[in-house]
């Protein structure tokens, strides 16, 4: 499973949205309904899923699912 697919699975599970409704351009707040608490929980879920540590402020500045995948891929590559 790719990083992008895993990101989508985490988003679907955390935000309780259908997998098919999640697109790379989906905005966490505007399109998927994430509030500030959900966003923080999403960061924690990504860290658990990928066994990485992310800078919370940097992670919370990522607005779309596609950008989250790129952000996480970069961290995974750095932390290997």
N, C-alpha and C positions, 0 to 999 in steps of 0.2 A: 504494500500500500504506500502511495506517495505521501509526501509531507502535505500537499494540498488536500488530498483525500482525508487524511487524519485530522487536519484543521477543520474541514467541513463536518466531520463526525463529532468532534468536540463541540463545535458551535451548535449543531442540531441538538445534542444532548443537553448542553448547558442552558440554551435559550428556548428549548422546547419548540423548535421549528422543524418543519419537514425538510429532509435532506434535499429534495428536488427544488425547494424554494431558495436554496442558498447558492448564490452565484459569486464569481470572483469580485464583481463590482458591488456586491451587497454591502451596504453601510451598516455597521453593527447597531448604531442608534436609530437612524432614520428608517432603515428597511427591516431590521430584525428585532427592534424594540428593546435593545439592551440599555438599562439605566446604569448609573455609576456603580451600584453594588454588583450588578450582573457583570459589568465589565471587569471589575476586580476579580470576581470569581472565575471569569473566563481566562484571565491571565494565569491564575493558579492552576486551572485545569490544563492549560497548554503546558505549563511547567511540569506537571505530573505526567502528562501523556508523552512528552518528549524527553523527560528526565534532564531538563535544562534549568538554568536560572536566567531570568530576564530582568532588566532594569524596568521597574514598574511604570515610571513616568514615560519612558520611551515606548513601552508596550501599549500603554493607554493612549498614546498619540496616534497609533495605527487605527485607521478608520474603516478599512474594508477587509473583507475576507481574503481577497487575493494578496493585498499588502501584508496581511498577517502571515500568510504562507511564506512570502519572501523574507519577512523579518525573522521568522522562526528558522527557516532554512539557513539563513546567514549565521544565526546563533548556534545551530546544530553543527555547522561546518567549523565554527571557531572552537567549540567545546569538545570536539572529538580528539 
